[in-house]
Amino acid sequence: MSVMLRILLIVFSVITSIVVIHKIRKAKLRIDDAVFWVCFSLALIVMAVFPSIVYRLAELTKTQSPANLLYLSIIFILIVKIFLMSLHISNIEEKLAALACDIAISKHDKDTK
């Protein structure tokens, strides 16, 4: 893993952590989402500071280069996060539809009285 890639990982991880902490203070981010992003940033910092971890994992998985493994891991983690967010959004949409039906029924009952 090149020095430039390591520096970029550290810089963007620190920036991400700062933004997440700022959003928490402004109450614009839920704690469970914040925990994910802070842990994700810390994992990237650990991989940047200790590249031997990534090199060893690349050897074990027979990946051509540690950078490829790093990018593949990041993409996989973000795809899983998007899937979980889609499940959460679907759940919220179902609740919203039920709530809209309840409100419509309440208005109808109120109007007929």
N, C-alpha and C positions, 0 to 999 in steps of 0.2 A: 504494500500500500504506500503510495507516494506521500511525501511530506505535505504537499499541497492539499491532497485529499484529507489527510489527518487534520490539518489546520482548518479546512472548510467544515469538517464534521464538528469540530469543537466550537467554532464561531457560530454556526447555525444552531447548534444545540443550546448554547448559552442564550442566544437571541430568542429561541423558542421558549426556553424556560422563563425568561424575563417577560415575554408577552403573555404567557400563561398566568404567571403570578399577577401581572397587571390586570388581566381579565377577571381573575378571582376577586381581587380587591374591588373592582367595579361591579361585582355580582353579575357578570355577563357570561360566566362559564360555570357549569356544574362541577362539583368536586370530583365525581368519578371520572369525568372527561379530563379534568386537570391532572388527575393521578396518572392516567394513561400517557398524556403528553410529557409529563415530567419524567416518568419512568423511561419512556422512549428516548428522550433527550439524554438522560443519564446513561442508558445503554450505548448510545452513539459516542458519548464522551469516553466511556470505558474502552470501547473498541478503538477509538482514536489514540488514546493514551497507551493502551496495551495492545498493539497490533499483532502481537504473537498469538493472541486468542483467535483472531480472524485467520491468520496464516495456518494455525493448527486445524481449525474447522474446515478451511479450504482443502487441506491435505486429506482430512477424513472423508470429505464429501467428493473428493476427486474433481473439484472445481478448478478451472484453468487459472484463475487469478483470485486473490482475496477481494479485490474490488468488485468482481462479478458476484461473488458470494454476498458481499455487503449490500450491493444494490438489489439482488434477488431477495435477501432477507427483509430489507426495507419495503420493497414492493409487496411481499407476502403479508407482512404485518399490517400495512395500510389497507390491503384488500380485505383482510379479516375485519379491521376496524370499520370499513365502509359497509360490509355485510351486517355487522352488529348494529350500526346506525340505521340501516334499512329496516331491520327488524323492529327497532325502537320506533321509527317513523310510522311503520305500518300499524303498530299497536296504538300509537297516538291518533292516527287517522280513524281507526275503528272506534275509539272512545269519542272522538269528535263527532262522528256520524251518529252514534247513539245519543250523545248529548243534544245534537240538533233535532233528532226525532223527539226526544223528551220535551224540548222547548216548544216544538211545533204542536205536540199533543196538549201541553199545558195552555198554550195560547188558544187552541181550538176549544178546549174545555172552558176556558175563561170567557171566550166570545159567545159560546152557546148558552151561558147562564144568564 
